[in-house]
Structure formats: C-alpha cells, structure tokens
C-alpha cells in the first residue's frame, strides 16, 4: 500500500497538487495566469510552476468568485483591482447590504419608480463614501426582476385595499 505523505502547510505546491486540492483543471489554472496578473507562481527550469501558499489561497478565492458567486472573469478582475490584488471577505458578497424600497399607499400608479433616474454624478454623490455604484449586468438583471416583482406586489396590495 502506497501512502502519500502530507506536505508542510508552508511548502510550495506543483500545478498538479493545486489542481487536485482546488478541483480546478491544470489548463484552467494556466489560463487564469493569463487573465489575473496577481497569479504569479514561481517558474523553475523547464517552466515547471511552484505555487506558494498565498498563491493557492488567491486562486481559491478566484475559483469561489467565478464558480460559487457567479462573477465573470472581468468582474473578478475588477474586484481584485479594487481590493489591491487581494480577495477580501467573500462571505460579504453572499449577504449584500439590503436595498431600501419605498412603496406608496395612496393608490397612485406613479410612485418613486416613475421618477427620472438620477445622473451618474448624482448617484455617485448620493452613495456612501467608498461604495461602488457601478453594477454588472447580472446585478442589473436581478434588480430589474426584483423591481418588477415589487410592482406586482404593490398592485396586489392596492387591489386588496
């Protein structure tokens, strides 16, 4: 019976070890190197890659952004750029700050959602300091779907009153 010895947590990993540990194919790891400038494993003679523990954690974060949280590569690149090449608390992405919604009860069909959209400058000025007001297409689509659902709920409530 052949037994694998476990490496020290601070030991460098080969691409096959990282691939196995993170369940990401080797060709995908090589592709991510071309898309994410912060992924820079050491390369030795013959181009063999060696990943530091910090590299493995960064790749784990990238994998989670792409596979678990549904980010596009461009979106993940933007997040990494905004955070200085580090992936912060990914769990905060699962539970974003709640969106406040105002519904009117006067039966008027032209509540706040009929008001003209603010300009980008006005939206940026109204946003809390440091908060990004740009939304990716997926977020816009989800917010649009929520808005439509809220409109339907408002109509149901109005008809019940």
C-alpha positions, 0 to 999 in steps of 0.5 A: 500500500502506497501512502502519500505523505502530507506536505508542510502547510508552508511548502510550495505546491506543483500545478498538479497538487493545486489542481487536485486540492482546488478541483480546478483543471491544470489548463484552467489554472494556466489560463487564469495566469493569463487573465489575473496578473496577481497569479504569479507562481514561481517558474523553475527550469523547464517552466515547471510552476511552484505555487506558494501558499498565498498563491493557492489561497488567491486562486481559491478565492478566484475559483469561489468568485467565478464558480460559487458567486457567479462573477465573470472573469472581468468582474473578478478582475475588477474586484481584485483591482479594487481590493489591491490584488487581494480577495477580501471577505467573500462571505460579504458578497453572499449577504449584500447590504439590503436595498431600501424600497419605498412603496406608496399607499395612496393608490397612485400608479406613479410612485418613486419608480416613475421618477427620472433616474438620477445622473451618474454624478448624482448617484455617485454623490448620493452613495456612501463614501467608498461604495461602488455604484457601478453594477454588472449586468447580472446585478442589473438583471436581478434588480430589474426582476426584483423591481418588477416583482415589487410592482406586482406586489404593490398592485396586489396590495392596492387591489386588496385595499 
